[in-house]
Amino acid sequence: MTTRPPLATEKLSMLIDGRSVAAQSGDFFESFDPFTGKAWALVPRAGVADVDAAVHAAATAFRGEWRTMTASARGQIMMRFADLVAEEAEKLAVLETRDNGKLINEMRMQCKYIPQWFRFFGGLADKIEGRVIPIDKPGVFNYTRREPLGVVAAITPWNSPLMLATWKLAPALAAGNTIVWKPSEFSSVSALFFGLLFEKAGFPKGVVNIVTGFGNEIGDCLVTHPDVAKVAFTGGDATGRRVYQSAAGGLKKVTLELGGKSANIVFADAKMEAAIPGLVSGIFAATGQTCIAGSRALVQRSVYDEVTEKLVAFAKTARIGDPLDPETQVGPITTLPQRAKVLDYIGVANAEGAAQLLGGRIPDDASIADGWFVEPTIFGNVKQSMRIAQEEVFGPVLSVIPFEDEDEAVAIANDTIYGLAAGMWTQDLGRAIRLPERLEAGSVWVNMYRATSYLSPFGGYKQSGIGRENGQTAIYEYLQEKSIWIDAGNSIPAPFVQR
Ligand code: TXE
């Protein structure tokens, strides 16, 4: 086992109005290390009063210095923040791995990459332009401004804590909004360290506030708070629906990113040396705990036996172990309830008659017995009617589904309520161009899988979500357009007549 560094501070603090604070109740809750199964940090347990204080601070900051600061100055603060995150990337990555059990290699990659979002959107801050409209009324000058919305509530899950928050915070801040961020109760530690960097970078107090606590205790009061203008949410679809309904009461703007059941399609003409690791990395690299997991492998029937055999052989070699060890390839599941859910789905798949080709159990290895592991699991000959083909498991469970031809591959790929992502493996250029258009998914990868960037839009078709994150257009999710009319002709208005 690698050394597990102790946490520097015994009890962590939230960030409200530029101050490091405990919950007003003084309550804390334990955060667990999924590899040791033991509590390793104490996180403030915010209540409604803390949410109220955070929203109040954000609303006040929105009307203060942040509002009058030039967009270039705003962008420069974001650039400074990016530099500070880059300096702390290694520390943040270790905190994330301890808190959510995902591989250190993956969290390192994410924490080193996060500064690019703040640089990119910081650079966009002073490129938010309005328009001059050649209006159809003589003597009238009409132009538009794009203005921020106000207080944005960012609600994030446990699987990629800082990265998924960054996808919301960077465009929202660049657009001039202020933030109340509630990270997942299962992975709040890195957020609280991230929070220490905002003031250092020069953000005015109250521009970014972080409250930690349980979704079922404070989520609803944050979403429905009258001073919150927009909710940006990533999480499960059941919670997403609830957030959407609560936000509707106040007609708030929302973006939702709600996971998927993504198809990773292998055609007989694929380069198999690439396709097989592509299937494996699509599902097992993050122990299946990623919204874009390629949890359905669609394999052309003529190569079905060959692919499943190679897939099982390859997945069998995956090293299960301590996520802090860079050699580990499959880490634990982040939470105990999530492991129970994954094991339950494995039971359902067996009961429905899917052929279990690999895994399916808690690993039988005493050296990792304290961790919340599930073996990489592969089911063959899965049918569309099975729950394992339709529902998001969010664990290391792959369903392999055979198909005959292109049309059937598209039909199966599109036959779920979700539409977040899809992958395809082929050497046929025509097919590589033809098929992405037919796939109902917000991201399609050809001969690659699981790539995202600050430069390219990301989001869901169908019930995988609403709105887009990343890429230039994401900033418009945090802006509203105002139309300004000026009579430049000095005319005297005719009363009772619309102009
Ligand atoms: O997520 P939740 P959970 C899926 C995955 C998983 C399932 C449940 O299938 O098994 O969701 O995971 C906050 N109002 N994904 O329960 O509940 C909560 O505190 C406002 C997919 O951990 O969606 C956390 O901060 N907020 C996903 C955030 O919502 C509420 C990533 C997400 O938690 C709330 C994670 C409420 N009423 C899980 N209740 C993806 N898209 O990548 C909870 N929250």
Boltz pocket constraint, residues with backbone or C-beta under 6 A from the ligand:
constraints:
  - pocket:
      binder: B
      contacts: [[A, 155], [A, 156], [A, 157], [A, 158], [A, 159], [A, 182], [A, 183], [A, 184], [A, 185], [A, 213], [A, 214], [A, 215], [A, 216], [A, 218], [A, 219], [A, 220], [A, 223], [A, 234], [A, 235], [A, 236], [A, 237], [A, 239], [A, 240], [A, 242], [A, 243], [A, 257], [A, 258], [A, 259], [A, 260], [A, 290], [A, 291], [A, 292], [A, 338], [A, 341], [A, 392], [A, 393], [A, 394]]
      max_distance: 6.0
